[in-house]
Amino acid sequence: MPFAANRATRIVLRLLLYGGALLVGVPLAFSHVMTRTFRSPVTSRPPAGFEELTLSSDGLKLRAWLAKGDPAKPAALITHGLGDSLESYLGHARLFQERGDTVLLVDLRGHGRSEGKLTTLGGLESHDVRAGLRYLREHDLARGGLVLMGHSMGAVAVLLAAAEQKDLRAVIVEAPFDTYRNTIAHHARLLYGLPAWVPIIPLAIRAAEWRAGFDADDIDADKAARRIESPLLAIVDGADPRMTLDIVKRVVDAHPGPKQLWVAAGVDHVGAIDHPDYRKVVLGFLTENEVRTTTARSRSMAGVAR
């Protein structure tokens, strides 16, 4: 009997040990993957036409590149995705420069040469976007309003930051996800074959919240889109298995105002700029929005005159 009791005790202890490893160790390890950042190579100085700035967000110093344009025109702020940096979006910035717009490129926290060691996939990064908006306003570079452009994680940061901003003229997002919880479950299935019902996923999210100091329920692009007043252009990368049409469409459907959904056929994640129609779509959206704004102002002034 003592032998049997000892054997039963050992089995129980093993089950507790393995269960603890599965329900504690694995979620902690997964949360590390979810919150770590990847720093791509960066250049030491900005190209001609840009100046380097340091922004402050939640006590972190962020690197930014600014190209000044006509202060009477809208100023554009552009953000990157996970593991990327502002250098990758100089081509996007050129579109706005050609229009005479001021452009601000920002390295989000934990990326490029900005401070920070963790990512929240757009949650706290939305504070970085707001820091950029604040700089443009305080330096009288946004008299013509503001345009936000974001990609993947940066798209979610842009959507969260854009909610209830009165001076936005347009929001352009490529490959946004809908909610933090949904995208973690989606990527766990896509990358690791884990079904959504596995308890490791919610436990890992809870661990990530503790590790990086955020609330996963606050990272909800659908909810943010409902509170955006400016026109929205959402871009789907046609060959992207991560932020698919149905995911991006949920964000678009939530937006109550003027909106456009464009599928860039055949391009992978955040690769729409390589599509031959990219320039036409983006510039066409901006021009159409400016015409709409001008018409609305004219009608408003005519009403006052009466």
C-alpha positions in Angstrom: 0.0 0.0 0.0 2.8 2.5 0.9 4.4 1.8 -2.5 1.0 2.4 -4.3 0.5 5.6 -2.4 3.9 6.9 -3.2 3.4 6.0 -6.8 0.1 7.8 -6.9 1.7 10.9 -5.3 4.4 10.9 -7.9 1.8 10.7 -10.7 -0.1 13.7 -9.2 3.1 15.7 -8.8 4.1 15.0 -12.4 0.6 16.1 -13.6 0.9 19.2 -11.5 4.4 19.9 -12.9 3.4 19.3 -16.5 0.2 21.2 -16.1 2.0 24.1 -14.6 4.5 24.1 -17.4 1.7 24.0 -20.0 -0.5 26.6 -18.4 2.1 29.0 -17.0 5.4 28.4 -18.9 4.0 28.1 -22.4 1.8 31.3 -22.1 4.7 33.2 -20.6 6.9 32.1 -23.5 4.2 32.9 -26.0 3.6 36.4 -24.4 7.3 37.1 -25.0 6.9 36.4 -28.7 3.8 38.6 -28.7 5.5 41.6 -27.1 9.0 41.5 -28.4 10.1 44.0 -31.2 12.4 43.5 -34.1 14.7 46.3 -35.2 15.5 46.5 -38.9 18.7 48.2 -40.1 18.4 52.0 -40.1 20.4 54.8 -41.7 22.4 57.4 -39.7 20.9 60.5 -41.3 17.7 61.4 -43.2 17.8 62.0 -47.0 17.7 65.4 -48.7 14.6 67.3 -47.9 14.1 65.7 -44.5 15.2 66.7 -41.0 15.5 64.4 -38.0 13.4 65.2 -34.9 13.0 63.6 -31.5 9.4 63.2 -30.2 8.3 62.3 -26.7 5.7 59.7 -26.0 5.0 58.3 -22.5 8.5 59.3 -21.5 10.1 57.5 -24.5 12.2 59.3 -27.1 11.0 58.6 -30.7 12.9 59.2 -33.9 11.0 61.0 -36.6 11.8 62.5 -40.0 10.1 65.7 -41.2 9.8 67.1 -44.7 8.1 70.5 -44.6 5.6 71.5 -47.2 3.0 74.2 -47.7 1.6 74.9 -44.2 -1.8 75.7 -45.7 -2.0 72.1 -47.1 -2.8 69.0 -45.0 0.2 67.5 -43.2 0.6 63.7 -43.4 1.9 61.4 -40.7 3.0 57.9 -41.8 3.6 54.8 -39.6 5.2 51.4 -40.2 4.4 47.9 -39.1 6.0 45.4 -36.7 9.7 45.0 -37.2 10.0 47.8 -39.7 11.2 51.4 -39.5 10.4 54.7 -41.1 13.0 54.2 -43.8 10.7 51.7 -45.6 8.1 54.4 -46.1 10.0 57.1 -48.0 8.2 56.0 -51.2 4.9 56.6 -49.5 6.1 60.0 -48.2 7.1 61.1 -51.8 3.4 60.9 -52.8 2.6 63.6 -50.3 5.7 65.6 -51.0 4.7 65.8 -54.7 1.4 67.4 -53.6 3.2 70.0 -51.5 2.2 68.4 -48.2 4.3 68.3 -45.1 5.2 64.7 -44.2 6.2 63.2 -40.8 7.6 59.7 -40.6 7.8 58.2 -37.1 9.6 55.2 -35.7 7.1 53.7 -33.3 8.4 52.6 -29.8 10.8 49.7 -29.8 11.5 50.2 -33.6 14.1 51.9 -35.7 16.0 54.2 -33.4 13.2 55.0 -31.0 13.4 54.0 -27.4 11.3 51.1 -26.0 11.7 47.3 -25.8 8.1 46.0 -26.1 5.3 46.2 -28.6 1.5 46.2 -28.0 0.7 45.8 -31.7 -0.8 49.3 -32.0 -2.2 49.9 -28.5 0.4 52.1 -26.8 1.8 52.9 -30.2 -1.3 55.0 -30.8 0.2 57.3 -28.2 3.2 57.7 -30.5 0.9 58.7 -33.3 -0.7 61.3 -31.1 2.7 62.6 -30.2 3.4 63.2 -33.9 0.0 64.9 -34.4 0.8 67.1 -31.4 4.1 68.1 -32.9 2.6 69.1 -36.2 -0.1 71.2 -34.5 2.2 72.9 -32.1 4.7 73.9 -34.9 1.9 75.4 -37.1 2.3 72.7 -39.7 -1.3 71.5 -39.8 -3.3 74.6 -40.7 -4.7 72.6 -43.6 -5.6 69.6 -41.4 -4.0 66.2 -41.0 -3.8 63.0 -42.9 -2.9 59.7 -41.2 -1.4 56.7 -43.0 -0.6 53.5 -41.3 0.5 49.9 -42.2 -0.3 46.7 -40.3 0.5 47.4 -36.6 0.9 51.0 -37.6 -2.6 51.0 -39.2 -4.1 49.9 -35.9 -2.2 52.6 -34.1 -3.5 55.1 -36.6 -7.1 54.0 -36.2 -6.9 54.2 -32.4 -5.3 57.6 -32.5 -7.7 59.0 -35.1 -10.8 58.4 -33.0 -12.6 61.7 -32.3 -9.8 63.9 -33.8 -11.6 66.9 -35.3 -8.9 68.2 -37.6 -8.3 65.0 -39.6 -8.9 65.3 -43.3 -8.4 61.6 -44.2 -7.2 58.2 -42.8 -5.5 55.6 -44.9 -4.7 52.2 -43.5 -3.2 49.1 -45.1 -3.6 45.7 -43.6 -5.1 46.6 -40.3 -6.4 43.8 -38.0 -9.8 44.1 -36.2 -9.0 43.4 -32.5 -6.0 42.3 -30.5 -7.7 39.2 -29.3 -8.8 38.1 -32.7 -5.5 38.7 -34.4 -3.6 36.8 -31.7 -6.0 33.8 -32.1 -5.7 34.1 -35.9 -1.9 34.2 -36.0 -1.7 31.3 -33.4 -3.7 29.2 -35.8 -1.9 30.4 -38.9 1.6 30.1 -37.6 1.4 27.4 -34.9 -1.8 25.5 -35.8 -3.4 26.2 -32.5 -7.3 26.4 -32.5 -8.9 29.4 -30.9 -10.4 27.4 -28.0 -7.0 26.4 -26.6 -6.6 28.0 -23.1 -3.0 28.9 -23.9 -4.2 31.8 -26.0 -6.2 33.8 -23.5 -3.5 33.0 -20.8 -0.8 34.3 -23.1 -2.7 37.5 -23.8 -3.1 38.0 -20.1 0.6 37.5 -19.6 1.3 40.0 -22.5 -0.9 42.6 -20.8 1.1 42.2 -17.6 4.4 42.2 -19.4 3.8 45.3 -21.5 1.3 47.2 -19.4 -1.8 47.5 -21.6 -5.4 46.3 -21.8 -6.0 44.0 -24.8 -9.7 45.1 -25.0 -8.6 48.6 -25.7 -7.0 47.5 -28.9 -10.1 47.3 -31.0 -9.9 48.9 -34.5 -13.6 48.2 -35.2 -14.6 50.2 -32.2 -12.2 53.0 -33.1 -13.4 53.2 -36.7 -16.9 54.0 -35.4 -15.5 57.1 -33.8 -13.5 58.4 -36.8 -15.1 61.4 -38.5 -12.9 61.8 -41.5 -13.1 59.7 -44.7 -11.4 56.3 -44.6 -9.4 54.4 -47.2 -8.7 50.8 -46.3 -6.3 48.7 -48.4 -6.3 44.9 -48.5 -3.2 43.2 -49.7 -4.6 40.5 -52.0 -2.0 37.8 -51.4 -1.8 38.4 -47.6 -3.0 35.5 -45.4 -2.7 37.5 -42.3 -5.0 40.5 -42.7 -7.5 39.2 -45.1 -10.4 40.8 -46.9 -12.9 39.7 -44.3 -10.8 41.1 -41.4 -10.2 44.5 -43.0 -13.8 44.7 -44.2 -15.0 44.5 -40.6 -13.0 47.7 -39.9 -14.4 49.4 -42.9 -18.0 48.4 -42.2 -17.7 49.9 -38.7 -16.8 53.3 -40.1 -19.9 55.5 -40.4 -18.5 58.2 -42.8 -17.3 58.3 -46.4 -15.1 55.2 -47.0 -13.4 53.2 -49.7 -12.1 49.6 -49.7 -9.4 48.7 -52.2 -8.0 45.2 -52.8 -4.4 45.3 -54.2 -4.5 42.0 -56.1 -1.5 39.8 -55.9 0.6 41.8 -53.4 1.8 40.4 -50.0 1.6 42.0 -46.6 2.0 45.8 -46.8 3.1 45.6 -50.4 0.4 47.6 -52.0 2.7 50.4 -53.1 4.2 47.9 -55.6 0.7 47.6 -57.3 0.5 49.6 -60.5 -2.8 51.2 -59.4 -1.5 52.3 -55.9 -0.7 55.8 -56.9 -4.0 56.3 -58.7 -6.0 55.0 -55.8 -4.3 56.9 -53.0 -4.1 60.2 -54.8 -7.6 59.8 -56.2 -8.9 59.2 -52.7 -7.1 62.3 -51.4 -8.3 64.5 -54.2 -11.9 63.3 -54.0 -11.8 64.0 -50.3 -10.5 67.5 -50.8 -13.2 68.3 -53.3 -15.8 67.0 -50.9 -14.4 69.2 -48.1 -14.2 72.3 -50.3 -17.8 71.7 -51.5 -19.0 71.3 -47.9 -17.3 74.5 -46.8 -18.8 76.4 -49.7 -22.3 75.2 -48.9 -21.7 76.1 -45.2 -20.6 79.6 -46.1 -23.5 80.1 -48.5 -25.9 79.1 -45.7 -24.3 81.7 -43.4 -24.6 84.3 -46.1 -28.3 83.8 -46.4 
